[in-house]
Amino acid sequence: MRRLTLVLWFMCLVALTTGSSLAGTVWDVNADFSNTNGNPNGAWSYGWVNNSAFQLYEIVCQGGANGISPGWCGPYGGAPVIWKNTGIPINGVQTGQLVLHPGPDGEMSAAQWTAPADWSGDAAIQGQFFPGDIGSMQVGIFKNGNWGSPLWGASNSGAFNLSQQVVAGDTIDFGVYDGYSFGSTPLEATITTAPIDWKGGSLASTDWNVAANWNPDTTVPNGSGTKVSFGNQLLVNNIVDMISQGQTVGAITFSANTSTIIQSSGKFALTLDNNGSVSTIDVAGTHTISAPVILNNDATISGTGTLNLSGGITGSHNLEVDIDLTATSIQVDTLTIGSGITVTIAAIPGGPLAGTITAVPEPSTLVLLGIGAISLLAWYSPTFHPFRWVF
């Protein structure tokens, strides 16, 4: 391991040239579709509704103009069916579209999404049923198998943009039904989960581990892929304390309404784990995470505000920084600093007289893109092992 150690005697400024960024959790019924990953396929299940009961398709089938477009078929190897056209356009279905076709008695063909076990909150449901073939079908969106009361419905086609409160285990079905002949109906749909929002703070309990401090107040957000947001309420100071245990989230959003401090009086860490995808911290306003931050996957810090990681950030992963950032230590594989951004490494006031940037394993890499700066608020030893500086 190569380490740049900064012993805090007095301030010196090292300015170097630096650039750019990305970020999110969305379920896409088309992009996620597969007949090779089993059924269910992650959060998605493919099936048909028989006598008001959702039943999984069990037969893998192929079709379309090319004869090999992947699908799931009903009990007799045909409709009801769901398939994705990987061939040329056919019967009003364009290349790349996902298609639902009812059964011969009008049985609904459906794509069903199930809310993950570690998440609850608002879900944005957006997309469109397309006319497809010349037959006339009913199309609808249903929650928790309430087939008689759709959240949204139309004859044959239509666009939708809904918001629904969901908890773990809730289901959202996209269905085509009440027709058969020439019934191929394309569907595009995404479900985007909103963060679980902090509502505690200086006017209430500051304990992260109290469900009543969150909206919705049915669960404490703690798990891989979980999204949380802070600073939406108007408080003088917004304190969030990990008193009894560390917490794990996939993404964090800070709003500009109130400055937030995420701390741990119990000396626990905040872990960023987005199930292998990039974790994001989106920052508006000025905020602090004084608890140690651990990366279980790559991460991006971006937005329009500033962030102080006074507990430092560590992990054998890559970190991209696209806002002005202060930290006591950054120990990552590769640190990428955005254009015009300043990253400041400074020791904890009143704490140990050291701040570090560390990359593991060797060779250490600091990527500087565009024009920006890294400020080392310390006097440094001339005997340190240097970074591999990448320009």
C-alpha positions as CSV (number, residue, x, y, z in Angstrom):
1,M,0.0,0.0,0.0
2,R,1.3,3.5,-0.9
3,R,0.3,6.3,1.5
4,L,0.5,10.0,1.4
5,T,0.5,11.1,5.1
6,L,-0.1,14.7,6.0
7,V,1.0,15.9,9.4
8,L,-0.8,19.1,10.4
9,W,1.7,21.7,11.4
10,F,0.6,24.6,9.3
11,M,-1.3,25.2,6.0
12,C,0.2,24.8,2.6
13,L,-1.7,24.7,-0.7
14,V,-0.9,22.3,-3.5
15,A,-3.0,23.1,-6.5
16,L,-3.1,20.6,-9.4
17,T,-5.1,20.4,-12.6
18,T,-8.4,18.4,-12.7
19,G,-13.2,16.5,-14.2
20,S,-16.8,14.9,-14.7
21,S,-19.7,12.6,-13.3
22,L,-22.8,10.3,-13.3
23,A,-25.7,8.8,-11.0
24,G,-29.6,6.2,-9.7
25,T,-32.4,2.9,-9.0
26,V,-34.9,2.1,-11.8
27,W,-36.7,-1.1,-12.8
28,D,-37.3,-1.3,-16.5
29,V,-39.7,-4.0,-17.6
30,N,-38.2,-4.1,-21.1
31,A,-34.5,-3.8,-20.4
32,D,-34.8,-6.3,-17.5
33,F,-36.7,-8.9,-19.4
34,S,-35.3,-12.4,-19.8
35,N,-36.4,-16.0,-20.2
36,T,-33.0,-17.4,-19.2
37,N,-32.8,-16.1,-15.6
38,G,-35.8,-18.0,-14.3
39,N,-39.2,-16.8,-13.3
40,P,-39.3,-14.7,-11.1
41,N,-36.5,-12.7,-12.7
42,G,-35.2,-10.4,-9.9
43,A,-38.1,-8.1,-9.0
44,W,-40.0,-9.1,-12.1
45,S,-42.4,-12.0,-12.5
46,Y,-44.2,-13.0,-15.7
47,G,-47.5,-14.7,-15.6
48,W,-51.2,-14.8,-16.4
49,V,-54.4,-14.2,-14.3
50,N,-56.7,-17.2,-14.1
51,N,-59.8,-17.0,-11.9
52,S,-58.4,-13.8,-10.2
53,A,-55.1,-15.6,-9.3
54,F,-51.8,-14.6,-10.7
55,Q,-49.9,-17.7,-12.0
56,L,-46.3,-17.8,-13.2
57,Y,-45.5,-18.8,-16.7
58,E,-43.6,-22.0,-16.7
59,I,-42.9,-22.6,-20.4
60,V,-39.9,-21.0,-22.1
61,C,-40.9,-20.3,-25.7
62,Q,-39.7,-18.4,-28.8
63,G,-41.5,-16.6,-31.5
64,G,-41.5,-13.4,-33.6
65,A,-40.6,-13.1,-37.3
66,N,-37.1,-14.6,-36.6
67,G,-38.6,-17.5,-34.6
68,I,-36.1,-17.0,-31.8
69,S,-37.5,-13.9,-30.0
70,P,-37.5,-14.9,-26.3
71,G,-40.7,-15.4,-24.4
72,W,-42.7,-17.0,-21.6
73,C,-45.8,-18.9,-22.7
74,G,-49.1,-20.1,-21.1
75,P,-50.0,-23.6,-20.0
76,Y,-50.4,-24.9,-23.6
77,G,-47.3,-23.4,-25.1
78,G,-49.0,-20.4,-26.6
79,A,-51.1,-17.4,-25.5
80,P,-51.4,-16.0,-23.0
81,V,-47.8,-15.0,-23.6
82,I,-45.1,-12.3,-22.9
83,W,-42.2,-12.0,-25.4
84,K,-39.6,-9.5,-26.6
85,N,-39.2,-8.9,-30.3
86,T,-35.6,-9.3,-31.3
87,G,-36.4,-9.6,-35.0
88,I,-37.9,-7.3,-37.6
89,P,-41.2,-5.5,-36.9
90,I,-44.2,-7.8,-37.1
91,N,-47.9,-7.4,-36.4
92,G,-47.5,-3.8,-35.1
93,V,-44.6,-4.8,-32.8
94,Q,-41.4,-2.9,-33.3
95,T,-37.9,-4.4,-32.9
96,G,-36.9,-4.4,-29.3
97,Q,-40.4,-4.0,-27.9
98,L,-41.8,-6.2,-25.1
99,V,-45.2,-7.7,-25.9
100,L,-48.1,-8.9,-23.8
101,H,-50.9,-11.1,-25.5
102,P,-54.0,-12.3,-23.7
103,G,-55.2,-15.9,-23.7
104,P,-58.0,-17.3,-25.9
105,D,-60.6,-16.6,-23.2
106,G,-59.3,-13.1,-22.6
107,E,-57.1,-14.2,-19.7
108,M,-54.7,-11.4,-18.7
109,S,-51.1,-11.6,-19.6
110,A,-49.1,-9.6,-17.0
111,A,-45.6,-8.4,-16.0
112,Q,-45.5,-8.1,-12.2
113,W,-43.1,-6.1,-10.1
114,T,-42.6,-6.9,-6.4
115,A,-41.2,-4.3,-4.0
116,P,-37.9,-5.5,-2.6
117,A,-37.7,-6.8,1.0
118,D,-35.4,-3.9,2.1
119,W,-37.4,-1.0,0.7
120,S,-40.6,1.0,1.2
121,G,-41.6,4.5,0.0
122,D,-43.0,6.3,-3.1
123,A,-42.7,4.6,-6.4
124,A,-43.0,6.5,-9.7
125,I,-44.7,4.3,-12.4
126,Q,-44.2,5.6,-15.9
127,G,-44.5,4.3,-19.4
128,Q,-46.9,3.4,-22.2
129,F,-49.0,0.6,-23.7
130,F,-48.8,0.8,-27.5
131,P,-51.6,-0.1,-30.0
132,G,-49.6,-3.0,-31.5
133,D,-51.7,-5.4,-33.6
134,I,-55.2,-4.5,-35.0
135,G,-57.2,-6.2,-32.2
136,S,-58.7,-4.2,-29.4
137,M,-57.7,-5.1,-25.8
138,Q,-58.0,-3.7,-22.4
139,V,-54.8,-2.5,-20.7
140,G,-54.3,-1.7,-17.0
141,I,-52.0,-1.3,-14.0
142,F,-53.0,-3.1,-10.8
143,K,-51.7,-3.1,-7.2
144,N,-51.6,-6.2,-5.0
145,G,-53.9,-8.3,-7.2
146,N,-56.8,-5.9,-6.9
147,W,-58.0,-6.8,-10.4
148,G,-61.4,-5.1,-10.1
149,S,-59.9,-1.7,-9.3
150,P,-57.0,-0.7,-11.6
151,L,-54.7,2.1,-10.7
152,W,-54.9,3.1,-14.3
153,G,-56.7,1.6,-17.3
154,A,-57.5,2.2,-21.0
155,S,-58.8,0.6,-24.1
156,N,-55.9,-0.8,-26.2
157,S,-53.2,1.8,-25.5
158,G,-52.2,4.8,-23.5
159,A,-49.5,6.6,-21.6
160,F,-49.3,6.6,-17.7
161,N,-47.5,8.5,-15.0
162,L,-48.4,7.4,-11.5
163,S,-47.1,7.7,-8.0
164,Q,-47.8,5.0,-5.4
165,Q,-46.8,4.4,-1.8
166,V,-45.5,0.8,-1.6
167,V,-44.0,-1.4,1.1
168,A,-41.9,-4.5,0.9
169,G,-43.8,-7.3,-0.9
170,D,-46.3,-5.0,-2.6
171,T,-47.0,-5.9,-6.3
172,I,-47.6,-3.8,-9.3
173,D,-49.0,-5.6,-12.4
174,F,-49.0,-4.4,-16.0
175,G,-51.7,-6.4,-17.8
176,V,-53.4,-6.9,-21.2
177,Y,-56.8,-8.6,-21.1
178,D,-60.4,-8.9,-22.4
179,G,-59.5,-9.8,-26.0
180,Y,-57.6,-12.3,-28.0
181,S,-57.4,-12.1,-31.8
182,F,-54.6,-9.8,-33.1
183,G,-53.9,-9.0,-29.4
184,S,-50.1,-8.3,-29.4
185,T,-49.7,-5.2,-27.3
186,P,-46.3,-3.7,-26.6
187,L,-45.4,-2.2,-23.2
188,E,-42.7,0.2,-22.0
189,A,-42.7,0.8,-18.3
190,T,-40.3,1.8,-15.5
191,I,-40.7,1.9,-11.7
192,T,-38.5,4.3,-9.9
193,T,-38.3,4.2,-6.1
194,A,-38.1,7.5,-4.2
195,P,-35.8,7.8,-1.2
196,I,-37.0,7.1,2.3
197,D,-37.0,10.6,3.8
198,W,-35.7,11.7,7.2
199,K,-38.1,13.7,9.3
200,G,-36.5,13.6,12.7
201,G,-33.7,16.0,13.8
202,S,-33.3,18.8,16.3
203,L,-37.1,19.0,16.9
204,A,-37.5,15.3,17.5
205,S,-35.4,12.2,18.2
206,T,-32.1,12.2,16.4
207,D,-31.8,8.4,16.4
208,W,-31.4,6.8,12.9
209,N,-32.7,3.5,14.3
210,V,-36.2,4.8,15.2
211,A,-38.8,4.2,12.4
212,A,-40.9,7.2,13.5
213,N,-38.1,9.5,12.4
214,W,-38.6,8.4,8.7
215,N,-41.2,8.9,6.0
216,P,-42.8,6.4,5.6
217,D,-42.5,5.4,9.2
218,T,-43.0,1.7,8.7
219,T,-39.3,0.7,8.6
220,V,-35.8,1.9,9.4
221,P,-33.7,2.2,6.2
222,N,-30.8,-0.2,6.6
223,G,-29.8,-2.5,3.7
224,S,-28.0,-2.7,0.4
225,G,-29.7,-0.7,-2.3
226,T,-31.8,1.4,0.1
227,K,-32.1,5.1,-0.8
228,V,-32.4,7.8,1.8
229,S,-32.8,11.6,1.7
230,F,-32.1,14.3,4.3
231,G,-32.6,18.1,4.7
232,N,-36.2,18.4,3.3
233,Q,-37.6,19.7,6.6
234,L,-36.9,23.2,7.8
235,L,-34.8,22.9,11.0
236,V,-32.0,25.0,12.5
237,N,-29.8,22.0,12.5
238,N,-30.6,18.5,11.3
239,I,-28.9,15.9,13.4
240,V,-29.0,12.2,12.4
241,D,-27.3,9.9,14.9
242,M,-26.3,6.3,14.5
243,I,-26.5,5.6,18.3
244,S,-26.8,1.8,18.6
245,Q,-25.5,0.4,15.3
246,G,-24.0,1.2,11.9
247,Q,-26.2,1.6,8.9
248,T,-26.0,0.5,5.3
249,V,-27.6,2.4,2.3
250,G,-27.2,2.4,-1.4
251,A,-27.7,6.1,-2.2
252,I,-28.0,9.4,-0.2
253,T,-29.7,12.7,-1.3
254,F,-29.1,15.9,0.7
255,S,-31.5,18.8,0.0
256,A,-30.6,22.5,0.5
257,N,-33.4,23.3,3.0
258,T,-31.5,22.4,6.1
259,S,-27.8,21.5,6.8
260,T,-27.5,17.9,7.9
261,I,-25.0,16.2,10.1
262,I,-24.9,12.4,10.1
263,Q,-22.9,11.4,13.1
264,S,-22.4,8.3,15.3
265,S,-22.2,8.9,19.0
266,G,-21.8,5.1,19.2
267,K,-18.7,5.2,17.0
268,F,-20.3,3.2,14.2
269,A,-19.8,3.5,10.4
270,L,-22.1,4.4,7.5
271,T,-21.7,1.8,4.7
272,L,-22.4,2.5,1.1
273,D,-23.6,-0.7,-0.7
274,N,-25.7,-0.5,-3.8
275,N,-25.7,-4.3,-4.6
276,G,-22.6,-3.9,-6.8
277,S,-23.9,-0.8,-8.7
278,V,-22.4,2.6,-8.2
279,S,-23.5,4.3,-4.9
280,T,-24.4,7.9,-5.2
281,I,-24.3,10.9,-2.8
282,D,-26.3,13.8,-4.4
283,V,-25.6,17.1,-2.5
284,A,-27.5,20.4,-2.5
285,G,-26.6,22.8,0.3
286,T,-23.9,22.2,2.9
287,H,-23.8,19.0,4.9
288,T,-21.5,16.9,7.0
289,I,-21.0,13.1,7.5
290,S,-18.8,12.9,10.7
291,A,-19.2,9.1,11.0
292,P,-16.7,7.0,9.1
293,V,-17.9,6.1,5.6
294,I,-17.1,2.6,4.1
295,L,-17.4,1.8,0.4
296,N,-18.6,-1.7,-0.5
297,N,-18.7,-0.7,-4.2
298,D,-17.7,2.3,-6.4
299,A,-19.3,5.6,-5.5
300,T,-19.9,9.1,-7.0
301,I,-20.4,12.3,-5.0
302,S,-22.0,15.0,-7.1
303,G,-24.6,17.8,-7.0
304,T,-24.5,21.6,-6.5
305,G,-23.5,21.8,-2.8
306,T,-20.6,21.0,-0.6
307,L,-19.9,18.0,1.7
308,N,-17.5,17.5,4.7
309,L,-16.5,13.9,5.3
310,S,-15.0,14.6,8.7
311,G,-15.0,10.9,9.5
312,G,-13.1,10.0,6.3
313,I,-14.0,7.5,3.6
314,T,-12.4,4.1,3.0
315,G,-12.8,1.1,0.7
316,S,-11.1,-0.9,-2.0
317,H,-13.2,0.7,-4.7
318,N,-13.3,3.8,-6.9
319,L,-14.5,7.2,-5.9
320,E,-15.5,10.0,-8.2
321,V,-15.9,13.5,-6.7
322,D,-17.8,16.2,-8.6
323,I,-18.5,18.8,-5.8
324,D,-16.1,20.6,-3.5
325,L,-15.3,18.2,-0.7
326,T,-13.4,18.2,2.6
327,A,-12.3,15.0,4.2
328,T,-9.9,13.9,7.0
329,S,-8.9,10.9,4.9
330,I,-9.7,9.2,1.5
331,Q,-8.5,5.6,1.2
332,V,-9.8,4.2,-2.1
333,D,-8.5,2.5,-5.2
334,T,-8.9,5.4,-7.6
335,L,-9.9,9.0,-6.7
336,T,-11.3,11.0,-9.7
337,I,-11.8,14.7,-9.2
338,G,-14.2,16.6,-11.5
339,S,-13.4,19.7,-13.5
340,G,-13.2,22.8,-11.4
341,I,-13.6,20.9,-8.2
342,T,-11.5,21.3,-5.0
343,V,-10.9,18.4,-2.7
344,T,-9.5,19.4,0.7
345,I,-7.7,17.0,3.0
346,A,-7.4,18.3,6.6
347,A,-7.0,16.8,10.0
348,I,-9.9,16.7,12.4
349,P,-9.9,19.9,14.5
350,G,-8.7,19.0,18.0
351,G,-8.2,15.4,16.9
352,P,-5.2,13.4,15.7
353,L,-2.7,15.5,13.9
354,A,-2.9,13.7,10.6
355,G,-4.9,13.5,7.4
356,T,-4.4,10.9,4.7
357,I,-5.2,10.1,1.1
358,T,-4.6,6.5,0.6
359,A,-5.2,4.2,-2.4
360,V,-5.2,0.4,-2.1
361,P,-3.9,-1.8,-3.5
362,E,-0.7,-0.6,-5.3
363,P,-0.3,1.3,-7.5
364,S,-2.2,4.2,-6.0
365,T,-4.0,6.4,-8.5
366,L,-5.4,9.9,-8.3
367,V,-7.1,10.9,-11.5
368,L,-7.3,14.6,-12.2
369,L,-9.5,15.7,-15.1
370,G,-10.0,19.2,-16.6
371,I,-9.2,22.1,-14.3
372,G,-9.7,21.8,-10.6
373,A,-7.6,21.5,-7.4
374,I,-6.7,19.3,-4.5
375,S,-5.8,21.3,-1.4
376,L,-3.6,19.7,1.2
377,L,-4.2,21.7,4.4
378,A,-1.0,20.4,6.0
379,W,2.8,20.3,5.9
380,Y,3.9,17.1,4.3
381,S,6.9,14.9,4.8
382,P,9.3,14.7,1.7
383,T,9.8,11.0,2.3
384,F,6.3,9.8,1.5
385,H,5.7,7.3,-1.3
386,P,4.0,9.4,-4.0
387,F,0.8,8.7,-5.9
388,R,0.7,7.7,-9.5
389,W,-0.6,11.0,-10.8
390,V,-2.8,10.6,-13.9
391,F,-3.5,13.6,-16.0
